[in-house]
Amino acid sequence: MSKTVVEDTKTISMQFLKKHNYLQRGSRGGQITWTRSGMWGEHKSSVGIHVVIMNIMYLRIYYTQTDNHTQEKKDFDYKVQIVTTPCNYGGVRYWFVCPLGNKNTGELCNRRIGTLYKDGDWFGCRHCWNLTYEARNKNRRNKYHVLFSVLDYEDKIIKLQSQIKRKTYKGKPTKKQMKLFKIYRHYDENEGTMEKLMKLL
């Protein structure tokens, strides 16, 4: 069974929230709309969002979805936790916490991610949805090589975050924490590249 590609999913990214001033302290609501072209013309879909950046931080997502087979309408309204990590040059970096869980164990994913993807009923991380990128089928030496770098940094961040038990030792960042800061820096340098390239696919 082939994997779903990211380009065929709906996404909500921290970059989008930052660009549209949702990450300023307070509470802000709005809407995200996606337009897709097909053989029957353009199809639009949207979700309502509400972002709270206060002592408690979260993204609330709400939408109505129609089952293609039964035509039954289902309403969804849930929150995705937002957390921050410090930047080594000051300030903080915002992340979503994946709200999806393992059906067999009941354990929540809880990965810190920069983008949420919707392949089924809910938004979650690309690992839980087992998504791939159409661009991965292309030559790594072409213009998409920066995209692969961004994906690699994202995977390294998730792996290293799970390994770090102590962030500091005697008042100084540990070696693993310093390594994570370095990866964060590379990730930040490529911020926005992923979405820009996806639009070109």
Secondary structure as the mmCIF struct_conf table of DSSP 4:
data_model
#
loop_
_struct_conf.conf_type_id
_struct_conf.id
_struct_conf.beg_label_comp_id
_struct_conf.beg_label_asym_id
_struct_conf.beg_label_seq_id
_struct_conf.end_label_comp_id
_struct_conf.end_label_asym_id
_struct_conf.end_label_seq_id
HELX_LH_PP_P HELX_LH_PP_P1 SER A 2 THR A 4
STRN STRN1 VAL A 5 VAL A 5
HELX_RH_3T_P HELX_RH_3T_P1 VAL A 6 ASP A 8
BEND BEND1 THR A 9 THR A 9
STRN STRN2 LYS A 10 SER A 13
HELX_RH_AL_P HELX_RH_AL_P1 MET A 14 LYS A 19
TURN_TY1_P TURN_TY1_P1 HIS A 20 LEU A 23
BEND BEND2 GLN A 24 ARG A 25
STRN STRN3 GLY A 26 GLY A 38
TURN_TY1_P TURN_TY1_P2 MET A 39 TRP A 40
STRN STRN4 GLY A 41 ILE A 53
BEND BEND3 MET A 54 ILE A 56
STRN STRN5 MET A 57 THR A 66
TURN_TY1_P TURN_TY1_P3 ASN A 68 THR A 70
STRN STRN6 LYS A 73 PRO A 86
TURN_TY1_P TURN_TY1_P4 ASN A 88 TYR A 89
BEND BEND4 GLY A 90 GLY A 91
STRN STRN7 VAL A 92 VAL A 97
STRN STRN8 GLY A 101 GLY A 101
TURN_TY1_P TURN_TY1_P5 LYS A 103 THR A 105
STRN STRN9 LEU A 108 LEU A 108
STRN STRN10 ARG A 112 ILE A 113
BEND BEND5 GLY A 114 GLY A 114
STRN STRN11 THR A 115 LYS A 118
BEND BEND6 ASP A 119 TRP A 122
STRN STRN12 PHE A 123 GLY A 124
TURN_TY1_P TURN_TY1_P6 ARG A 126 ASN A 130
STRN STRN13 THR A 132 THR A 132
HELX_RH_3T_P HELX_RH_3T_P2 GLU A 134 ASN A 137
BEND BEND7 LYS A 138 LYS A 138
TURN_TY1_P TURN_TY1_P7 ARG A 140 ARG A 141
BEND BEND8 ASN A 142 ASN A 142
TURN_TY1_P TURN_TY1_P8 LYS A 143 TYR A 144
HELX_RH_AL_P HELX_RH_AL_P2 HIS A 145 GLN A 163
BEND BEND9 LYS A 165 LYS A 165
BEND BEND10 LYS A 167 LYS A 167
STRN STRN14 THR A 168 TYR A 169
TURN_TY1_P TURN_TY1_P9 LYS A 170 GLY A 171
STRN STRN15 LYS A 172 PRO A 173
HELX_RH_AL_P HELX_RH_AL_P3 LYS A 175 GLU A 189
TURN_TY1_P TURN_TY1_P10 ASN A 190 GLY A 192
HELX_RH_AL_P HELX_RH_AL_P4 THR A 193 MET A 198
TURN_TY1_P TURN_TY1_P11 LYS A 199 LEU A 200
#
